[in-house]
């Protein structure tokens, strides 16, 4: 897992873990507030597993520290080292599609 400072950079498909701070989730097309996330919460998992485009925008409510698990790096690692993990990833992916 990479620990990055995102500063508005657009990222590919990945899962984000909130280490510190608060975020708000907003529906992209309507700009409607959906929910607020805080420490120990996660976002991006549906896109990570399904490959579907993201339909929400995430905004910080002040200083926020995130940890990012990149989908490409994750898949590369499990393909090299762990066949059962590949099967489980594919099961999760197909259950979401």
C-alpha positions as CSV (number, residue, x, y, z in Angstrom):
1,X,0.0,0.0,0.0
2,X,1.2,3.4,-0.9
3,X,0.9,6.3,1.5
4,X,0.4,9.4,-0.7
5,X,-0.3,13.1,-0.5
6,X,-3.0,13.5,-3.2
7,X,-3.4,17.3,-3.4
8,X,-6.1,17.1,-6.0
9,X,-4.4,14.7,-8.3
10,X,-6.8,12.4,-10.2
11,X,-6.0,8.8,-9.4
12,X,-6.9,5.5,-11.2
13,X,-9.0,2.9,-9.6
14,X,-8.0,2.2,-6.1
15,X,-9.3,1.8,-2.6
16,X,-8.7,4.7,-0.1
17,X,-8.4,4.3,3.6
18,X,-9.1,7.3,5.8
19,X,-6.3,7.5,8.4
20,X,-7.2,11.0,9.8
21,X,-9.7,13.7,9.0
22,X,-13.1,13.9,7.5
23,X,-14.4,13.6,3.9
24,X,-17.7,14.2,2.3
25,X,-19.0,12.1,-0.5
26,X,-21.0,14.0,-3.2
27,X,-22.9,12.5,-6.2
28,X,-21.1,13.8,-9.3
29,X,-24.0,14.5,-11.6
30,X,-26.3,16.2,-9.1
31,X,-23.8,17.6,-6.6
32,X,-25.9,16.0,-3.9
33,X,-24.4,15.3,-0.5
34,X,-24.4,11.5,0.2
35,X,-22.4,10.9,3.4
36,X,-19.5,11.9,5.5
37,X,-16.5,9.6,6.2
38,X,-14.0,9.7,9.0
39,X,-11.1,7.8,10.5
40,X,-10.9,4.1,9.6
41,X,-13.5,4.3,6.9
42,X,-12.9,3.3,3.2
43,X,-14.1,4.5,-0.2
44,X,-13.4,3.4,-3.8
45,X,-14.0,-0.3,-3.2
46,X,-16.8,-0.7,-5.8
47,X,-14.8,0.8,-8.6
48,X,-11.7,-1.2,-7.4
49,X,-13.5,-4.5,-7.7
50,X,-16.0,-3.9,-10.5
51,X,-14.0,-1.6,-12.8
52,X,-17.0,0.7,-13.0
53,X,-16.3,4.4,-13.4
54,X,-16.7,6.4,-10.2
55,X,-20.0,8.2,-9.7
56,X,-19.0,10.3,-6.7
57,X,-16.7,13.1,-5.8
58,X,-14.8,13.1,-2.5
59,X,-13.9,16.3,-0.8
60,X,-11.9,16.9,2.3
61,X,-13.2,18.8,5.3
62,X,-9.8,20.1,6.3
63,X,-6.5,18.2,6.7
64,X,-7.1,14.6,5.8
65,X,-4.5,11.8,5.6
66,X,-5.3,8.8,3.3
67,X,-3.7,5.5,2.4
68,X,-4.2,4.4,-1.2
69,X,-4.2,0.8,-2.5
70,X,-3.7,1.0,-6.3
71,X,-5.6,-1.6,-8.3
72,X,-2.9,-2.2,-10.9
73,X,-0.2,-2.7,-8.2
74,X,-2.5,-4.9,-6.2
75,X,-3.3,-7.1,-9.2
76,X,0.3,-7.3,-10.3
77,X,1.3,-8.5,-6.8
78,X,-1.3,-11.1,-6.4
79,X,-0.7,-12.4,-10.0
80,X,2.9,-12.9,-9.1
81,X,2.5,-14.4,-5.7
82,X,-0.9,-15.7,-4.7
83,X,-3.2,-17.7,-7.0
84,X,-6.1,-18.1,-4.4
85,X,-6.2,-14.3,-4.0
86,X,-6.7,-13.9,-7.8
87,X,-9.7,-16.3,-7.6
88,X,-11.2,-14.4,-4.7
89,X,-10.7,-11.0,-6.4
90,X,-12.5,-12.4,-9.5
91,X,-15.4,-13.7,-7.4
92,X,-15.8,-10.3,-5.8
93,X,-15.6,-8.5,-9.1
94,X,-18.2,-10.7,-10.8
95,X,-20.6,-10.4,-7.8
96,X,-20.6,-6.6,-8.3
97,X,-21.1,-6.5,-12.0
